[in-house]
Amino acid sequence: MRGCASHMNGFIVKRVVISWLLVGGLVLPGGALAASVTGTVAVAGQSSVTVETPGRAVGVVNALASAADRITRADLPYVYGGGHAQAGVASVGVRAHGHNGRRVGYDCSGSVAAVLGGAGLRPAGAGVPNDAGVIQELLAARLIAPGAGTGPVEVTLYDHPGVHIFMNIDGRFFGTSDGAGGGNPRGGAGWLDDGAPDASSRAYRRYHVLPSVLRASTNAGHSVTFQLGGLDTSQILLEPGVRVQVTYRQTREGTLEATAVSYPGTLSASGVVSAVGDDGSSLTLQGVGGSSLTFVTGAVSGLLQNVVVGDTIQVKYVKTSTGLVPVALSVTAPPAAPVPSGTGSPADAGSGSPASTPPTS
């Protein structure tokens, strides 16, 4: 095996689906071409977003084995630092022997973290520390304990701190290889069929996944990371926990570029803007009868460009843990012009005001 160390009330509301064009198809595990992936935003950055798809409830051990199968089928080469930027996502790694900035794959701790993430034992899309850091995270979360696992259902991690890490799932070893014997001939991650002689080495510390964890079930799905290219993220809602549908394509380098993002189950409301936060963090919409909705707009402040108090607008939004967040906004009428003094009656002056018109959707 290869050694490695790397570091609503007065508003007309309806459900709709909003789509934002991005920059730029993708191949799901197993090589199946897909038009889109639907899931929940797990990690969002300036240039990428990780979406976790829903999975059916399965046992943790089966989920670990399925993740290992998936990585083995991908047949990726060994890449120093690969899989560390976001757990479960093969990457170009860091500059070292063999690095060319295009080849994607995993190193030892990156591949082990990908398997653990596939069973929900690590946060989807989160960064991956080195081998010792992975062990410390699992110990802190009380998912593992020192010593090898026992019995027919067991999972053991073998760690030579700062050098190498691999694992045993129900008696079958998984990790990166040295390219000889059993395993990936290019040193990449996969099932190892060489008996894993390092498992008996005193240099390796053994840790078993607790039986209570192994007896549980998980619905952790597959995590997919998309590059956003030159997209203006100030106008796109990519907040963790938000349900999205991403259409994509796969580049020659193996990265995934989003081509569109939709929001299933989006809601719609219309009315008159009664307030806009000075810092662009909020917007209040006035409906018929004085009812109002306040939207949290800090994550999508770009949507408020040129919106002023008095505008009649239509908002498409989703409900999140932070409140109601717009995903699209359009101005349907500007503020009503003031009526010159002494011209017409107050009733006449107000008859055409957007504020007195029932909201539409």
N, C-alpha and C positions, 0 to 999 in steps of 0.2 A: 504493500500500500504506500501511497505517496505521503510524505510528511509535508505539512503546510502550517503557516501561521500568518494571518492577515487581519491586517488590522481593519257670527257673521251677522244678522241684525241690520236691516235696512239696505242691504246690498244684494244684488242678484249674483249668485255664485254658482258656478258649474265646473265640472271636471273636464279638463282638456289635456292634451299632450303638447308641450312646447319643445321645439327643436332649435338648437343653436348650431350654426355651421362652424366647424373648427378648421384645422389645417390638415390636410392630408389624407384596410383590410387586415385581417388578422387570421392566424391559424390557431385554433384551440388545441388543447392537449389531445394527442392522438392524430393530429394533422387534419382535422375536419375544418373545412373552410366555413367561416361564419360571417354573417352580415353585421351582427351586433352582439353585445354582451349586456345583460341587465343584472344589476346588483346594487350594492351599497358602497358609497365612497368610504374607503378605509383610511387612506392617507392622501393628502393634497399638498402639492408643492407649487412653486412658481412655474415649472416647466413640465410637470407630470402629475398624473393622478392614478392611484391604485384603487381598483374596484373589486370587491369581494362578492362572488356570486353565491346565491343560496345553495345549500347542499341538503340532501336527504339525511335523516338521522341514521348514523352508522356507529359501530363500536370504534373506540379510539384506536385500537390495534389495527383494525381493518383500514381505517383512514390513513394511518401511518404507512401501511403496506401499499395502499393505492397511490399515495404521494411518491413513494419510492419507485413504484412501477412507472409512474408518469415521467419521472426524471430519467430513469433508465432508458425508456423508449425515445426520449429526446436525443440521446446519443451525442451529448455535448462534450467538448474537450475540457481538460483541466485548465482553469484560468486563475491565476493568483489574484485574490481579492474579489473573484467573481461571486455574485449573489449577496454581496454585503450592503449595497446601497439600499435595497429593499428586499426583505425576506421573501423567498420564493420566486424571485425574478433573476434569471441568468443575466450577467452583465459582462462588460469588457474588463472589469477589474482595475488594477493599478499597475503602474509601470514596474515591470520585472522581466525576467527572462521569458521570452516568447510573447510578450505583450505587443500587439500591433494596433490597438485602438479600434479594432473591428471585430475580432473573434470574441464571441460570448460564451460563457460557461460558468462553472462553479469551482470554488476551492473546497477544502474539506469542511470547514465550519459553515460556509455558505450553503453547502448541500445538506448538511444535517439540519440547519435552521429551516431550510425549505421543507423538509419532511415534517419537522415538528409543527411548522405553520400550517401544513396541509391537514393536520388533525386538530387545529385550534389551540395548540400548546404554546404558540408564540403569536404576537400581534401580526395580523396580515399587513404586509407592506412596510413594516417597521425596519429600521436599520439593524444590521447584524454586527455584534462585536466579534472579537476573536474567539477562539475555542474556549478559553478559560472564562471569558465574559458570558458566553452562552450558558456554561455550567452555573455560574453565579446567578444568572437570571432565573434559571429553573429552580435552584435551591431556594432563592428568595421567595419564589411563588409557591413553594412547597409542592412541587410536582415531582421531584426526584429526591433520592436519599443515597448516601454512600453505600457501595457494595453492589455486586452483580445481582441481576434478577434471577429468580428460581421458578421452576414449574413450567408447564407447557405454554402458558401465556405470560410472556415477559418481554420487556424492552430494556436493554442496557446500553449506556453510553460509555465509550472508552476514550479517555482524554489524557494525552501527554501534553501538559500545559505549555503553550507557546510553540508546539511542534505539530501536533496532529490530533484529529478527533474523528471517530467513526461510530457506528452503532450496530446493534443486533436487534432485529425485530422477529420475535418468535423463532430464534435459532438461526436466522438468516442474516448475514452481515451486509451492511450497506455503507458506502462512502466513496471517496476518490481512490484511484488505484495507481500503482507504479507502472502500469502498462504491460506488466508481465503476469503470467499465471491467469487466474480468473479476474474478470473485471473489464472495464473499458480500455481498449488498447491505446487510447490517446490520453489515458490518465484521468478521464473525466468521471463524474459521479455516476454510480449505478450499483446494482447488486454485485457483491464480491463472491466468487466461487473458488477462492484459493484457501479457504479455511481460516482466513484472517489470523495468521501467526502472531501478529502484534497483540491479539487479545490476551495472550498468556504472558506478555512482557510485563515485568515489574515497573517499567517506566510509565505504564498507563494506569490512571486512576479510574475505577469503575463506579458508575452511578446507575441505579435502577429507577425506572418510572414507577411511582407508587401503585400498588395493586388497586387502590380505590380510584385512581385516575384511569387505569386501564379498563376497569369495569364500567366506566361511564360511556355515554354516547356523545357524539358531536354532530352538528350540522354544518360544520365549517366547509365552505365551498372552495372553489379555486380562485386565487387572487391573480388579477391581470393588471399590469401597469401600462398606461398609455402616455406617450409623449404629446404635449400640447403645442409644440412648435411655437410660432409667433402669435398665438392667440392672446387677445386682451383679456386676461383673467378677471379684470375688474368688472366685466359684464357677464361673467359666467359663474354660476353657483356650484362650487365643488367643495362643499362643507362636509366633513366626516358625518356619516349617518344618513345623508340624503340619498334617496333611491334614484338611480340614473340608468339610462340606456345609452350605451356608447357604440357607435359605428366606427369602424377602424380599417386600417390596412397594415400589412407587415412589410418592413423595409428589407433590403438585401442584407443589412447588418444584423437583422433579427429583432430590431426594436419595433414597437407598435405605435403607430401614429393615428390619433383620433381624427375622424372625418366629420362626426356630428355627435352631439349630446342631447338627449331628450329626457324629460322629466315625467314619468308615468304618474297619473293621478293628480296632475296640476290643477289648481283652482283658479277662478277668474272673478274679478270684481271691478266695478267702475264707479266713478264719482268725481268730486272736485277736491283738489289738493288744498288742504287747510293749513298745513305746516310742513316745512322741510328743515331738518336739522342743519345747523350752521356747518358742522363737520361732515355732512353727508351720511350720517349714520342712521337716520330715520326719516320716514315720510308718513304723514297722516292724511287719510282719505276720508272726506265727509260724504255721507250718504243721505238719503231722504229721511226726513224726520229728525235730523241731528245726530244720527248714529255715525260711528266712525270706526275705522280700522287703522292701526299703526303698524307699519312695516319696518323691520330691521334691515337696513340697506348698507351697512358697513362693508359686507363681503362683496357687494355688487354696486359699489358707489358709482361706477361708470354709467349705470342706467339712469342716474339723476341728471346727467348733462342736459342743460337747457330746460329743465323742469322748474317751474316757478309756482308760487302760491296763486291759486285761482284757475290753474289749468284744469280742464276736464280730461281725465286719463282713464285708460283701461290697463289693469295690472293682472298679470298671470303670476301666481305665487305658489309656494309650498310651505307646509308647516314643518318646522325644525325644532330642536331643543332650545334654540335661542329665540324663537318667535316665528312670525310670518315673514318670509323672505321672498322678494320678487325674483322671477327668472326672466321676465319680459315686461316692458312698459311702453305704452304708446300714448301720445298726446292726441286727443280727438277734437279738442277745441281750446283756444287760448282764453285767457281771462276776459270777462266781459268789459267792454270799454265803459268808463264812467259817463253818466248822463249829465250834460251841462245843466247848471242851475236854472230853474224856471222853465225847463223844457219837458213837457209831458207830465203825466202823473206818476207817483211812485209805483203804482200798480203796472202802468204801461212800461216803465223803465225796467221792472223786474221780470216782465213776462217772458223775455227771451233769455234770461240768465241760465247758464248750465246748471247752477246749484238748485234751481227749482224743477229741473227736468228729471224724471225718474231715471235711476241708473239703468244702463243696459249692459248686456254681456255679449 
